[in-house]
Amino acid sequence: MKARIALALVVALTGLTAVPVRAVTVVECVDKHGASTFQDRCPPGTVKKSEKQIRAPRKDADANAREAAKNNPVVLYAVASCEACDLVRKQLSARKIPFVEKTVDEDADAQATLKKAAGQLTVPTVTVGTQVFTGYSKDALEQGLTQAGYPEDKGVPPPVPAAEAPAPASEAPPAPEAPAPESTPADEAPPATES
């Protein structure tokens, strides 16, 4: 039990070092009384019982997502009334991918940028870094996002706020509430009286 606690302590302390380490060798050393210690090498008077390589943890999903967003920003070129554009928007939002949306209906600059990126004015078009996806193919877009380094895990917080992106269009407006029935004199409570 003490050996496991000591190993856990060594692993924890290894993770706290300021110098990046790819792997650390931890050696279990046993003294003449049978007590185990964990060190980088056995001191004199002890015998090496085992050796283990402990690797540094991989980057977390948030760091990967931030790096992907920095290296491969996502831009959605869309128009106002476009079901396929809505599907792309929902897919990016569901995967929590930060993206900038450029509406090309009447924006000449956005049209020029789209034509330069895709070679034509087609919506929806999504650029992921240098990759260009025209039309809507859920699988192709998923694969492109994964290849660009975006985590596949859903629920990862957005890596970087997309400050330039307008808020996505809302799904459907909430249904209006049914009007309350008008009260009749029989339904009204008598006025309160003070005693």
GIHU-V138727 format. One record per backbone hydrogen bond with DSSP energy under -0.5 kcal/mol. NH is the residue of the N-H (numbers start at 0). CO is the residue of the C=O. Records with the same first field share a line. If there is no record, write none. Layout:
NH = CO  CO
This chain:
4 = 0
5 = 1
6 = 2
7 = 3
8 = 4
9 = 5
10 = 6
11 = 7
12 = 8
13 = 9
14 = 10
15 = 11  12
16 = 12  13
23 = 53
25 = 23  51
26 = 38
27 = 49
28 = 26  36
29 = 46
30 = 34
33 = 30
36 = 28
38 = 26  36
45 = 42
46 = 29
48 = 27
49 = 27
51 = 25
53 = 23  51
54 = 52
55 = 21
63 = 59
64 = 60
65 = 61
66 = 62
67 = 63
68 = 64
69 = 65
70 = 66
71 = 67
73 = 97
74 = 126
75 = 99
76 = 74  124
77 = 75  101
81 = 79
85 = 81
86 = 82
87 = 83
88 = 84
89 = 85
90 = 86
91 = 87
92 = 88
93 = 89
94 = 90
95 = 92
96 = 91
97 = 95
99 = 73
101 = 75  99
102 = 100
103 = 77  101
107 = 105
110 = 106
111 = 107
112 = 108
113 = 109
114 = 110
115 = 111
116 = 112
117 = 113
118 = 113  114
121 = 119
123 = 76
124 = 76
125 = 132
126 = 74
127 = 130
128 = 72  126
130 = 127
132 = 125
133 = 131
134 = 123
140 = 136
141 = 137
142 = 138
143 = 139
144 = 140
145 = 141
146 = 142
147 = 143
148 = 145
149 = 144
155 = 152
162 = 160
164 = 161
186 = 183
187 = 183
